[in-house]
Amino acid sequence: MSAHPTFAGVELGGTKCVAILARGPQDIVASETVPTTGPEKTLGAIGGLLEQWKSEHRYSALGIASFGPVEIDASSPAYGSITTTPKLGWRDTNVLRKLQRIANVPAAFDTDVNGAALAEMRWGSGQGFDDFAYITVGTGVGVGLIVNGRATRGFAHCELGHIRVARLPGDAFAGSCPYHGDCVEGLAAGPSLRARIGEGVADLRPDDPVWDSVSWAIAQLCHAIVCAAAPRAIAIGGGVIENQPHLLERVERMLVESLNGYMQLPSDGPYIRSPALGANAGPLGSIALAMSALQ
Amino acid sequence: MSAHPTFAGVELGGTKCVAILARGPQDIVASETVPTTGPEKTLGAIGGLLEQWKSEHRYSALGIASFGPVEIDASSPAYGSITTTPKLGWRDTNVLRKLQRIANVPAAFDTDVNGAALAEMRWGSGQGFDDFAYITVGTGVGVGLIVNGRATRGFAHCELGHIRVARLPGDAFAGSCPYHGDCVEGLAAGPSLRARIGEGVADLRPDDPVWDSVSWAIAQLCHAIVCAAAPRAIAIGGGVIENQPHLLERVERMLVESLNGYMQLPSDGPYIRSPALGANAGPLGSIALAMSALQ
């Protein structure tokens, strides 16, 4: 038996969930994938794994990293719930309560991006930092903003993907966010690309002018993040970036132009960087959350 | 002699500095104003007061709340300095080092707005909150963003007044910020009003259309603050707001419209509110910083 404590984690995603038992990225004891269907069935299967692992291995804490929006206000009776999701049956499902009842250990509950941000800080591109941000640009734009070692969470979790930023001059696309039109998510996430381009998104070349608009919106988001909390670095992942990795450098260049010398970015390596944990950032995020539950 | 410890504070302002000795807002032992001229003379006078108070009263810690930009990165050799100010002679002046050498007690150094935010949380409009924001709209737009009880400070302090936000449709004013043109400060601070209106700023009526543009820019700033850290409330002060107090309600209304139901503001009282400490927020900010130096 290892001298290090073991943690259980659950990453709830829109199409699949991962239940994981681990002591860190190099020491994953078990990992199981469960399709995201209805909450009874999906959480039932995850609960079964947590039950089984409890008797076989013991674990010290549970972390749950969920798609959102979620209620993270511990003073709310809905704390631990997925709230206004359009996903069938999941609205107002209290995930934390259901799973903690089974696990019966200290538990932490947060967004998937906050979990991924904490995992990147512990084992990946944000190691050694107390202030860090993780952005994912995929079907949406999610941001985990870590200040003094903890994710921001006042009356709600970070939603910086939904700020309204200055537009790239000449870009008049109305944006695709159903709430805000041309917020960052409405200008840079996958659905905005399909709204701009139609079917050809997968074939877009790196020099297509649409990437100017996408880089600009993400750079403006980074400008706001720098002005809000001056993280030591910002990691950006997600499907849109993974398919067009040249965007990272363009975002950093536009960010520097936008700040225009008013603030100087740290000079140790690229400020805008790739996440280091890749596809493992999500499940490891739940393990990082579990670890935080004991702190 | 009081059972409560006494703290020394220094608020460095652009035209005057205040040195204060206090146990809280109801228990101010001494307060002296020193004009801001050159750093030798001004800091010399403040140092003399700190020296005198040390022998007469003793104090447990020192807080310095300064106009910016300042170096707040404790790992930097310039920690405690005013950095790139155009103010004659003050550039690269290490205020913290000079004054702590005299006070010889634990000291905290931060921006004036971060100090005011902490003071409002301790004694004013943000009491009972761990997450709070304080905005001042005057000759500039300053923001103190408090997350988990502490001001954000990664590689730099909060500069949210300099984010670039979506423009009010139809408002084509280029903005007056020398760095960013139409950032929030460039759209809403005093100099932007003079650039838009000329000499008649003091005579502007509450229904002048310029207030739509100003409220909009501040509401977009609040939208970004809510998305970044969801503070429990936002207090807004400063000369522009004090002269046009109707702006607070307009900003809240525009903020709610801008969030468009995606996030629900807390419903306990106005979310956008007046600071409670008035002209005392600055000096009391330095006392709140001094208290934080012992935590």
HADDOCK unambig.tbl for C-alpha pairs under 7 A between the chains (distance, minus, plus):
assign (segid A and resid 131 and name CA) (segid B and resid 154 and name CA) 5.48 0.50 0.50
assign (segid A and resid 147 and name CA) (segid B and resid 152 and name CA) 6.43 0.50 0.50
assign (segid A and resid 152 and name CA) (segid B and resid 147 and name CA) 6.43 0.50 0.50
assign (segid A and resid 152 and name CA) (segid B and resid 229 and name CA) 5.07 0.50 0.50
assign (segid A and resid 153 and name CA) (segid B and resid 229 and name CA) 5.76 0.50 0.50
assign (segid A and resid 153 and name CA) (segid B and resid 230 and name CA) 6.43 0.50 0.50
assign (segid A and resid 154 and name CA) (segid B and resid 131 and name CA) 5.49 0.50 0.50
assign (segid A and resid 154 and name CA) (segid B and resid 229 and name CA) 5.82 0.50 0.50
assign (segid A and resid 154 and name CA) (segid B and resid 230 and name CA) 4.62 0.50 0.50
assign (segid A and resid 154 and name CA) (segid B and resid 231 and name CA) 5.03 0.50 0.50
assign (segid A and resid 154 and name CA) (segid B and resid 232 and name CA) 6.26 0.50 0.50
assign (segid A and resid 155 and name CA) (segid B and resid 230 and name CA) 5.37 0.50 0.50
assign (segid A and resid 155 and name CA) (segid B and resid 231 and name CA) 6.44 0.50 0.50
assign (segid A and resid 155 and name CA) (segid B and resid 232 and name CA) 6.00 0.50 0.50
assign (segid A and resid 156 and name CA) (segid B and resid 230 and name CA) 5.47 0.50 0.50
assign (segid A and resid 157 and name CA) (segid B and resid 229 and name CA) 6.87 0.50 0.50
assign (segid A and resid 157 and name CA) (segid B and resid 230 and name CA) 6.84 0.50 0.50
assign (segid A and resid 158 and name CA) (segid B and resid 227 and name CA) 5.47 0.50 0.50
assign (segid A and resid 158 and name CA) (segid B and resid 228 and name CA) 5.14 0.50 0.50
assign (segid A and resid 158 and name CA) (segid B and resid 229 and name CA) 5.82 0.50 0.50
assign (segid A and resid 159 and name CA) (segid B and resid 227 and name CA) 4.52 0.50 0.50
assign (segid A and resid 159 and name CA) (segid B and resid 228 and name CA) 6.29 0.50 0.50
assign (segid A and resid 160 and name CA) (segid B and resid 224 and name CA) 6.90 0.50 0.50
assign (segid A and resid 160 and name CA) (segid B and resid 227 and name CA) 4.81 0.50 0.50
assign (segid A and resid 160 and name CA) (segid B and resid 228 and name CA) 5.41 0.50 0.50
assign (segid A and resid 163 and name CA) (segid B and resid 223 and name CA) 6.61 0.50 0.50
assign (segid A and resid 163 and name CA) (segid B and resid 224 and name CA) 5.49 0.50 0.50
assign (segid A and resid 163 and name CA) (segid B and resid 227 and name CA) 6.78 0.50 0.50
assign (segid A and resid 164 and name CA) (segid B and resid 165 and name CA) 6.04 0.50 0.50
assign (segid A and resid 164 and name CA) (segid B and resid 166 and name CA) 5.37 0.50 0.50
assign (segid A and resid 165 and name CA) (segid B and resid 164 and name CA) 6.04 0.50 0.50
assign (segid A and resid 165 and name CA) (segid B and resid 165 and name CA) 4.24 0.50 0.50
assign (segid A and resid 165 and name CA) (segid B and resid 166 and name CA) 4.63 0.50 0.50
assign (segid A and resid 166 and name CA) (segid B and resid 164 and name CA) 5.38 0.50 0.50
assign (segid A and resid 166 and name CA) (segid B and resid 165 and name CA) 4.62 0.50 0.50
assign (segid A and resid 166 and name CA) (segid B and resid 166 and name CA) 4.38 0.50 0.50
assign (segid A and resid 166 and name CA) (segid B and resid 167 and name CA) 6.68 0.50 0.50
assign (segid A and resid 167 and name CA) (segid B and resid 166 and name CA) 6.67 0.50 0.50
assign (segid A and resid 179 and name CA) (segid B and resid 260 and name CA) 6.11 0.50 0.50
assign (segid A and resid 179 and name CA) (segid B and resid 262 and name CA) 6.49 0.50 0.50
assign (segid A and resid 223 and name CA) (segid B and resid 163 and name CA) 6.61 0.50 0.50
assign (segid A and resid 224 and name CA) (segid B and resid 160 and name CA) 6.89 0.50 0.50
assign (segid A and resid 224 and name CA) (segid B and resid 163 and name CA) 5.49 0.50 0.50
assign (segid A and resid 227 and name CA) (segid B and resid 158 and name CA) 5.47 0.50 0.50
assign (segid A and resid 227 and name CA) (segid B and resid 159 and name CA) 4.51 0.50 0.50
assign (segid A and resid 227 and name CA) (segid B and resid 160 and name CA) 4.81 0.50 0.50
assign (segid A and resid 227 and name CA) (segid B and resid 163 and name CA) 6.78 0.50 0.50
assign (segid A and resid 228 and name CA) (segid B and resid 158 and name CA) 5.15 0.50 0.50
assign (segid A and resid 228 and name CA) (segid B and resid 159 and name CA) 6.29 0.50 0.50
assign (segid A and resid 228 and name CA) (segid B and resid 160 and name CA) 5.40 0.50 0.50
assign (segid A and resid 229 and name CA) (segid B and resid 152 and name CA) 5.06 0.50 0.50
assign (segid A and resid 229 and name CA) (segid B and resid 153 and name CA) 5.77 0.50 0.50
assign (segid A and resid 229 and name CA) (segid B and resid 154 and name CA) 5.81 0.50 0.50
assign (segid A and resid 229 and name CA) (segid B and resid 157 and name CA) 6.86 0.50 0.50
assign (segid A and resid 229 and name CA) (segid B and resid 158 and name CA) 5.81 0.50 0.50
assign (segid A and resid 230 and name CA) (segid B and resid 153 and name CA) 6.44 0.50 0.50
assign (segid A and resid 230 and name CA) (segid B and resid 154 and name CA) 4.62 0.50 0.50
assign (segid A and resid 230 and name CA) (segid B and resid 155 and name CA) 5.37 0.50 0.50
assign (segid A and resid 230 and name CA) (segid B and resid 156 and name CA) 5.46 0.50 0.50
assign (segid A and resid 230 and name CA) (segid B and resid 157 and name CA) 6.83 0.50 0.50
assign (segid A and resid 231 and name CA) (segid B and resid 154 and name CA) 5.03 0.50 0.50
assign (segid A and resid 231 and name CA) (segid B and resid 155 and name CA) 6.44 0.50 0.50
assign (segid A and resid 232 and name CA) (segid B and resid 154 and name CA) 6.27 0.50 0.50
assign (segid A and resid 232 and name CA) (segid B and resid 155 and name CA) 6.00 0.50 0.50
assign (segid A and resid 260 and name CA) (segid B and resid 179 and name CA) 6.12 0.50 0.50
assign (segid A and resid 262 and name CA) (segid B and resid 179 and name CA) 6.50 0.50 0.50
